[in-house]
């Protein structure tokens, strides 16, 4: 769950920086606000790479996943 907290925090910070609401992010992702809410909820461990990739792309960023 620690990783999910970090991911949710980073997405929320980028949303704040761009002044984007959950509703606007959902529209950019072509999904519902409920999906974005689950994505940003650090207690909800459900997260797919597809959803994460869509959110990051909607924020104009790139997703980099590494195994070190």
C-alpha positions in Angstrom: 0.0 0.0 0.0 3.0 2.3 0.4 3.5 2.4 -3.3 -0.1 3.3 -3.9 0.2 6.2 -1.4 3.2 7.6 -3.3 1.5 7.2 -6.7 -1.8 8.9 -5.4 0.3 11.7 -3.9 2.3 12.3 -7.1 -0.8 12.4 -9.2 -2.6 14.7 -6.8 0.4 17.1 -6.7 0.4 17.3 -10.5 -3.3 17.9 -10.5 -2.8 20.8 -8.1 0.1 22.2 -10.1 -2.1 22.2 -13.2 -5.3 23.2 -11.3 -7.2 20.1 -12.5 -10.1 18.7 -10.7 -11.0 15.0 -10.4 -13.9 15.6 -12.8 -11.7 17.2 -15.4 -9.1 14.5 -15.1 -11.8 11.9 -15.6 -13.0 13.7 -18.7 -9.5 13.7 -20.1 -9.2 10.0 -19.3 -12.6 9.2 -20.8 -13.7 7.6 -17.6 -15.8 8.3 -14.6 -14.9 10.5 -11.6 -15.4 7.4 -9.5 -12.4 5.8 -11.2 -10.3 8.8 -10.6 -11.4 8.9 -6.9 -10.4 5.2 -6.5 -7.0 6.0 -8.2 -6.4 8.9 -5.7 -7.6 6.9 -2.7 -4.4 5.6 -1.0 -6.5 3.0 0.9 -7.9 1.5 -2.3 -5.2 -0.9 -3.4 -6.9 -1.6 -6.7 -4.8 -0.1 -9.5 -4.1 -1.2 -13.1 -1.2 0.0 -15.2 -3.8 0.9 -17.8 -5.6 3.3 -15.5 -2.3 4.7 -14.2 -1.0 5.2 -17.7 -4.2 6.9 -18.8 -4.1 9.3 -15.8 -0.4 10.2 -16.4 -1.0 10.8 -20.1 -4.1 13.0 -19.3 -1.7 15.1 -17.2 0.7 15.4 -20.1 3.3 13.3 -18.4 5.0 10.0 -19.1 4.9 6.8 -17.0 8.2 5.1 -16.3 8.1 1.8 -14.5 11.4 0.1 -13.6 12.5 -3.0 -11.9 15.9 -2.5 -10.3 
